Amino acid sequence: MGPATLLLLLAAQVGRAAEAEWASAGIEIGTGLRISQSLMDDPHDFAEGPRAAVRVPLDPHGVFIIEGDLFVRTSGKEASDTVATLVQIAHQGDPYAGFQMPFQYDTLAASALMDWGLWARRGPHALMGGPRLLAGIEGRRIERVCATYDAGWGTGQSSSPVALSDPDTGYSITAVAGLALDLWFWQQVGLRAGWFHRLSVEPEPDHDPLDDTPLATIVTDRPVFTLDVLYRFGRAG
């Protein structure tokens, strides 16, 4: 049983157990897909996987909502064509330079967000929703991987010019801000698309493992796209 199935089963079980209480509060649950991108390392690197979310309205019309969500990565480590080209060029320029291309993937992430709508959601049977603003924090477990040139590529002993290092696991706390669009096609079922940015202070990419100079810190921006199916307990706002 994979992580996606476990998240769906957990969301369904929690919803059934608390349906009466959640209906009175208008609580919403969502399950869907999250795709995160790393602009610092390589724009072609993505981490994909399922996510589950719980949203709690703070007012009767759902203008202010608190959202908590959990993400688990299911995509594997892969080097893009861009990375393969870079490590080959670096090797041709200086085979002894020790050039490496860093990757960074989210493996697990949980966030707490304030979700603010531009107007109240109205009408129990009509198309509802609209744009919403998101802001909050996210804690995540990450894996750092470095891509280097595989010497076996030139002799035909390797199927790829890229060799990946063993992952180095770390943790990060990130500020989150972005936009979402909610569309409720029925009173209790809707669709939600989100796009937000995560800002954090991290060490700069280390392209030269032979250089002992301490790394500086930089502010990174790692965008995320989410797409969820939502279910609302109780009546529409």
C-alpha positions as CSV (number, residue, x, y, z in Angstrom):
1,M,0.0,0.0,0.0
2,G,1.6,3.3,-1.1
3,P,1.7,6.7,0.5
4,A,-1.1,8.1,-1.7
5,T,-3.5,5.3,-0.7
6,L,-2.6,5.8,3.0
7,L,-3.3,9.5,2.8
8,L,-6.7,9.0,1.2
9,L,-7.7,6.3,3.6
10,L,-6.6,8.4,6.6
11,A,-8.5,11.5,5.3
12,A,-11.7,9.4,4.8
13,Q,-11.4,7.7,8.2
14,V,-10.9,11.0,10.1
15,G,-13.8,12.5,8.2
16,R,-16.2,9.7,9.1
17,A,-15.2,9.7,12.7
18,A,-15.8,13.5,13.1
19,E,-18.5,14.1,10.6
20,A,-21.1,15.5,13.0
21,E,-18.7,17.9,14.6
22,W,-17.2,18.9,11.3
23,A,-20.6,19.5,9.7
24,S,-21.5,22.1,12.3
25,A,-18.3,23.9,11.7
26,G,-18.3,23.7,7.9
27,I,-14.9,22.0,7.9
28,E,-13.4,21.0,4.5
29,I,-11.0,18.2,3.6
30,G,-9.0,17.9,0.4
31,T,-6.9,15.3,-1.3
32,G,-4.8,15.8,-4.4
33,L,-1.4,16.3,-5.9
34,R,1.5,18.6,-5.1
35,I,4.4,19.5,-7.4
36,S,7.3,21.4,-6.0
37,Q,10.1,23.0,-8.0
38,S,13.6,24.1,-7.0
39,L,14.8,27.2,-8.8
40,M,18.1,27.3,-6.9
41,D,19.4,23.9,-8.1
42,D,17.8,23.3,-11.5
43,P,14.4,24.4,-12.9
44,H,13.8,21.0,-14.3
45,D,13.9,19.2,-11.0
46,F,10.5,18.4,-9.5
47,A,9.2,16.5,-6.5
48,E,5.7,15.1,-6.9
49,G,3.4,13.3,-4.6
50,P,0.0,13.1,-2.9
51,R,-1.2,15.5,-0.2
52,A,-4.1,15.8,2.2
53,A,-5.5,19.0,3.7
54,V,-8.0,20.1,6.4
55,R,-9.5,23.6,6.2
56,V,-11.3,25.2,9.2
57,P,-13.4,28.3,8.5
58,L,-13.1,31.0,11.2
59,D,-16.3,32.8,10.2
60,P,-19.7,31.7,8.9
61,H,-19.0,32.8,5.3
62,G,-15.6,31.2,5.0
63,V,-13.8,34.4,4.3
64,F,-11.0,33.5,6.8
65,I,-9.9,29.9,6.9
66,I,-7.0,28.0,8.6
67,E,-5.5,25.2,6.5
68,G,-3.2,22.4,7.6
69,D,-1.8,19.9,5.0
70,L,0.6,17.0,4.7
71,F,2.6,16.0,1.6
72,V,4.6,12.8,0.9
73,R,6.9,12.6,-2.1
74,T,6.5,9.5,-4.3
75,S,8.6,10.6,-7.3
76,G,12.1,9.2,-7.6
77,K,15.5,10.9,-7.9
78,E,16.3,11.7,-11.6
79,A,18.8,13.9,-13.3
80,S,17.5,16.1,-16.1
81,D,19.0,16.5,-19.5
82,T,20.3,19.9,-18.4
83,V,22.2,18.4,-15.5
84,A,23.7,15.7,-17.8
85,T,24.9,18.3,-20.2
86,L,26.4,20.5,-17.4
87,V,28.4,17.6,-15.8
88,Q,29.7,16.6,-19.2
89,I,30.8,20.1,-20.1
90,A,32.5,20.5,-16.7
91,H,34.3,17.2,-17.2
92,Q,35.5,18.1,-20.7
93,G,36.8,21.5,-19.4
94,D,38.7,20.0,-16.5
95,P,38.4,16.3,-15.6
96,Y,39.9,16.9,-12.2
97,A,37.8,19.9,-11.1
98,G,35.3,17.7,-9.2
99,F,32.3,19.7,-10.4
100,Q,29.0,18.6,-8.9
101,M,25.4,19.7,-9.5
102,P,23.3,19.9,-6.3
103,F,19.7,18.7,-6.1
104,Q,17.2,19.2,-3.3
105,Y,13.9,17.4,-2.9
106,D,11.1,17.6,-0.4
107,T,10.3,14.2,0.9
108,L,7.7,15.2,3.6
109,A,6.1,18.5,4.3
110,A,3.4,19.9,6.6
111,S,2.2,23.5,6.6
112,A,-0.2,25.7,8.5
113,L,-1.7,28.5,6.4
114,M,-4.1,31.4,6.8
115,D,-6.4,31.4,3.8
116,W,-8.3,34.6,3.1
117,G,-11.0,35.0,0.5
118,L,-11.7,38.3,-1.4
119,W,-15.4,37.9,-0.7
120,A,-17.8,35.5,1.1
121,R,-18.8,32.3,-0.6
122,R,-22.5,32.3,-1.2
123,G,-25.3,30.3,-2.8
124,P,-25.7,26.6,-1.8
125,H,-26.5,25.4,-5.4
126,A,-24.6,27.8,-7.6
127,L,-21.0,28.0,-8.8
128,M,-19.1,29.5,-5.8
129,G,-15.6,30.3,-4.7
130,G,-13.0,32.6,-6.2
131,P,-9.5,33.7,-5.6
132,R,-7.9,33.4,-2.2
133,L,-4.7,34.6,-0.6
134,L,-2.4,32.2,1.4
135,A,0.2,32.9,4.0
136,G,1.9,30.8,6.7
137,I,4.7,28.5,7.5
138,E,5.9,25.1,6.3
139,G,8.1,22.5,7.9
140,R,9.7,20.0,5.5
141,R,12.1,17.1,5.4
142,I,14.5,17.4,2.5
143,E,17.1,15.2,0.7
144,R,20.1,16.8,-0.8
145,V,21.8,14.9,-3.7
146,C,24.7,15.8,-5.9
147,A,25.2,14.8,-9.5
148,T,28.7,14.2,-10.8
149,Y,30.2,12.9,-14.0
150,D,30.2,9.1,-14.2
151,A,33.6,8.0,-15.7
152,G,32.0,4.8,-16.9
153,W,30.0,6.7,-19.4
154,G,33.0,7.3,-21.6
155,T,34.0,3.6,-21.7
156,G,30.5,2.3,-22.2
157,Q,30.3,0.8,-18.7
158,S,27.5,3.2,-17.6
159,S,24.1,4.0,-19.2
160,S,24.2,7.6,-18.0
161,P,26.8,10.3,-17.8
162,V,25.5,11.2,-14.4
163,A,26.3,9.6,-11.1
164,L,24.1,10.5,-8.1
165,S,25.4,10.7,-4.5
166,D,23.7,9.1,-1.6
167,P,21.0,11.5,-0.2
168,D,21.8,13.7,2.8
169,T,18.6,14.3,4.8
170,G,17.9,17.6,6.5
171,Y,15.1,19.8,7.8
172,S,13.9,23.3,7.0
173,I,11.3,25.8,8.2
174,T,9.9,28.0,5.4
175,A,7.7,31.0,5.1
176,V,4.8,30.6,2.6
177,A,2.8,33.0,0.6
178,G,0.7,32.6,-2.6
179,L,-2.7,32.4,-4.3
180,A,-5.4,29.8,-4.7
181,L,-8.6,29.4,-6.6
182,D,-11.6,27.6,-5.2
183,L,-14.5,26.5,-7.3
184,W,-17.5,24.8,-5.7
185,F,-19.6,23.1,-8.3
186,W,-22.0,21.6,-5.8
187,Q,-22.8,22.4,-2.2
188,Q,-20.2,20.1,-0.8
189,V,-17.8,19.2,-3.6
190,G,-15.3,21.5,-5.1
191,L,-11.9,21.9,-6.9
192,R,-8.9,23.9,-5.7
193,A,-5.8,25.0,-7.5
194,G,-3.0,26.7,-5.5
195,W,0.3,28.3,-6.4
196,F,2.5,29.6,-3.6
197,H,6.2,30.4,-3.0
198,R,8.3,29.3,-0.1
199,L,11.1,31.6,1.1
200,S,13.9,30.3,3.3
201,V,17.5,31.0,4.2
202,E,19.8,28.1,3.1
203,P,23.5,27.5,2.3
204,E,24.3,28.4,-1.3
205,P,24.8,25.5,-3.8
206,D,28.2,23.7,-3.4
207,H,29.4,23.0,-7.0
208,D,33.0,22.4,-5.9
209,P,33.5,19.8,-3.1
210,L,37.3,20.3,-3.3
211,D,36.9,24.0,-2.2
212,D,36.9,24.2,1.7
213,T,35.7,27.9,1.7
214,P,32.7,28.2,4.0
215,L,29.5,28.5,2.1
216,A,27.5,31.7,2.2
217,T,23.7,31.7,2.9
218,I,21.2,32.9,0.4
219,V,17.4,33.4,0.3
220,T,15.8,30.7,-1.8
221,D,12.4,30.7,-3.5
222,R,10.9,27.3,-4.2
223,P,7.4,27.5,-5.9
224,V,4.8,24.8,-5.4
225,F,1.6,23.9,-7.4
226,T,-1.2,22.0,-5.8
227,L,-4.5,20.6,-7.2
228,D,-7.1,19.2,-4.8
229,V,-10.6,17.8,-4.7
230,L,-12.4,19.3,-1.8
231,Y,-15.3,18.0,0.3
232,R,-17.2,20.3,2.7
233,F,-19.0,18.9,5.8
234,G,-22.2,20.9,6.5
235,R,-23.8,23.6,4.4
236,A,-22.1,26.1,2.1
237,G,-21.2,29.5,3.4
